[in-house]
């Protein structure tokens, strides 16, 4: 049996943690997973760290294929998710039903939290387009790569928090308000890719087949993700 080394972003973590023990029990393989944010993932891959499988945004996977770090043709889409909004449990919930409502909530909030991952990159541009970029930047609280925004919403460090829905909706101590309004929403696909030269490529492909099979779709759906 093989030991599969996986480097993964956090967006699919909750579903992944449900599915991996099932795969290990069924196959006898063991899995060692390193969790990291997108920025850290790119640094680790550039530094030549050794893994068998990578899970990240499809954009990151595609970039790493171009760089020769991920085997061509091995990208497999897992699930997509939009960006969600949260406040500390029991806090006042702003009405955010449109881009204009979001703009007003951002101006009213004392502090705003978002990540350095795909959602954070999109949000920074969105805030500029809404005409509140400088104001929000002045009161932004970010989290280090690999940490969740929910952690600073729980403590009150960020009054209004934004991150991938799958990373927010399950956090204890916060109230998940819902997704960004449709007129400003951004959906990110998260995918897997076999690392170029992977020692356990066959076992990694078996893992991918398991965690992307139709039979496990509910593991993603109940965490705010749409499979495939």
Secondary structure in CASP SS format (residue, H / E / C, confidence):
PFRMAT SS
TARGET T0000
AUTHOR 0000-0000-0000
METHOD secondary structure of the structure
MODEL  1
X C 1.00
X C 1.00
X E 1.00
X E 1.00
X E 1.00
X E 1.00
X E 1.00
X E 1.00
X C 1.00
X C 1.00
X C 1.00
X C 1.00
X H 1.00
X H 1.00
X H 1.00
X H 1.00
X H 1.00
X H 1.00
X H 1.00
X H 1.00
X H 1.00
X H 1.00
X H 1.00
X H 1.00
X H 1.00
X H 1.00
X H 1.00
X C 1.00
X C 1.00
X E 1.00
X E 1.00
X E 1.00
X E 1.00
X E 1.00
X E 1.00
X C 1.00
X C 1.00
X H 1.00
X H 1.00
X H 1.00
X H 1.00
X H 1.00
X H 1.00
X H 1.00
X H 1.00
X H 1.00
X C 1.00
X C 1.00
X C 1.00
X C 1.00
X C 1.00
X C 1.00
X E 1.00
X E 1.00
X E 1.00
X E 1.00
X E 1.00
X H 1.00
X H 1.00
X H 1.00
X H 1.00
X H 1.00
X H 1.00
X H 1.00
X H 1.00
X H 1.00
X C 1.00
X C 1.00
X C 1.00
X E 1.00
X C 1.00
X C 1.00
X C 1.00
X C 1.00
X C 1.00
X E 1.00
X E 1.00
X E 1.00
X E 1.00
X E 1.00
X E 1.00
X C 1.00
X E 1.00
X E 1.00
X E 1.00
X E 1.00
X E 1.00
X E 1.00
X C 1.00
X C 1.00
X C 1.00
X C 1.00
X C 1.00
X C 1.00
X C 1.00
X C 1.00
X C 1.00
X C 1.00
X H 1.00
X H 1.00
X H 1.00
X H 1.00
X H 1.00
X H 1.00
X H 1.00
X H 1.00
X H 1.00
X H 1.00
X C 1.00
X C 1.00
X C 1.00
X E 1.00
X E 1.00
X E 1.00
X C 1.00
X C 1.00
X C 1.00
X H 1.00
X H 1.00
X H 1.00
X H 1.00
X H 1.00
X H 1.00
X H 1.00
X H 1.00
X H 1.00
X H 1.00
X H 1.00
X H 1.00
X C 1.00
X C 1.00
X C 1.00
X H 1.00
X H 1.00
X H 1.00
X H 1.00
X H 1.00
X H 1.00
X C 1.00
X E 1.00
X E 1.00
X E 1.00
X C 1.00
X C 1.00
X C 1.00
X C 1.00
X C 1.00
X C 1.00
X C 1.00
X H 1.00
X H 1.00
X H 1.00
X H 1.00
X H 1.00
X C 1.00
X C 1.00
X C 1.00
X C 1.00
X C 1.00
X E 1.00
X E 1.00
X E 1.00
X E 1.00
X E 1.00
X H 1.00
X H 1.00
X H 1.00
X H 1.00
X C 1.00
X C 1.00
X C 1.00
X C 1.00
X C 1.00
X E 1.00
X E 1.00
X E 1.00
X E 1.00
X E 1.00
X E 1.00
X C 1.00
X C 1.00
X C 1.00
X C 1.00
X C 1.00
X C 1.00
X C 1.00
X C 1.00
X E 1.00
X E 1.00
X E 1.00
X E 1.00
X E 1.00
X E 1.00
X E 1.00
X E 1.00
X C 1.00
X C 1.00
X C 1.00
X C 1.00
X C 1.00
X H 1.00
X H 1.00
X H 1.00
X H 1.00
X H 1.00
X H 1.00
X H 1.00
X H 1.00
X H 1.00
X H 1.00
X H 1.00
X C 1.00
X C 1.00
X H 1.00
X H 1.00
X H 1.00
X H 1.00
X H 1.00
X H 1.00
X H 1.00
X H 1.00
X C 1.00
X C 1.00
X C 1.00
X C 1.00
X E 1.00
X E 1.00
X C 1.00
END
